[in-house]
Amino acid sequence: MGGLFSRQISRRSLGVVARSLAVGVLGAAMLAGAAQAQNNTVRLLVGFPPGGGTDAIARMLAEKLKDQLGSSVIVDNRAGAGGQIAAQVLKTAHPDGTTFFLTHDHTISILPQVVKNPGFDPAKDFVAVAGFATFVNALAVSGGTPAKSVNDYVAWVKSAQAGKGTVGVPAPASVPEFLVKLIGQKYAVDLQAAPYRGSAPMIGDMLGNQIAAGVGSIPDFIENHKAGKIRVVAVLGGTRQALLPDVPTFAELGLAGFEDVPYYGIFAPAGTPKAAIDKFAEAVSKVVAMPDVRDRLTAMGLTVGYMSPSQLASREQAYTKVWAKIIKDSGFQPQ
């Protein structure tokens, strides 16, 4: 009797153990699957807050890239310091092909030249992945001013503001800030740049007539310009923009030296495997070749054009060299 009871207990124990093992194996498999899904998620860093031009571009591309990569692509906004915070995050990210940084010229080419300790060195810490567009910056005035041209704006500053004006810029020590200084010098008015944490809050203040003018990119301004809420009065670059055929270039107005236009590109942490870089670059090339993507980017004021990793690296180096001279000639001291 005792032996039979013992054998029954043993069978029951074995059954419990077997079920426990099965549950454990299933749980481990589920955890492994979740971990794998998480590891397959691609993070696209953006150095500016939601609502601005760069964020809008990143979210549009992320939606298309996920199909090309076969992975989820999330936009991770690390706003602040003109993209410096996001760049520092990229530097410390594990170079496994799951973290990339979508940015424009300021963070990569300008910021390391105007900040003493940016916390990253693009030449050592990053690797170029793909470029997809160029764009131009512009001067725009708010609806609260009567100005319809640069000359109108200057006249208004002189008459209504005692010769002193404040112009918003998306980031400190940026191309827009240098442009504000040069505009003031050319027209003999005291213009002071007011740095914001990205274009979205700057444009918000322009729409609320808290600030009379701003310098930013065409993608930042174009929708509100079309709506008549702000007015773009001059653009950089060597030629007028197709979206703004009636708006003169600064070169036409006698302010030369800003013909080399900025770029948008994607970068990865140094050490990222070449296979991962090539895969992402190929995905970008396919996405920007899509007619609907090209149309949407063009409508935002971008000139769409794919750049391979080597082409983006060359573009970044050339642009950095151009601005090294402008910054030096301006007498600006890194802060």
Salt bridges, closest charged atoms under 4 A:
ASP55 OD1 - ARG59 NE 2.90
GLU63 OE2 - LYS66 NZ 3.17
ASP76 OD2 - ARG43 NH1 3.28
ASP76 OD1 - ARG78 NE 3.11
ASP105 OD1 - HIS104 ND1 3.85
ASP125 OD2 - LYS91 NZ 3.93
GLU252 OE1 - ARG240 NH2 2.88
ASP260 OD1 - ARG315 NH2 3.36
ASP278 OD2 - LYS274 NZ 2.62
GLU282 OE2 - LYS286 NZ 3.42
ASP292 OD2 - LYS64 NZ 2.75
ASP329 OD2 - LYS325 NZ 2.70
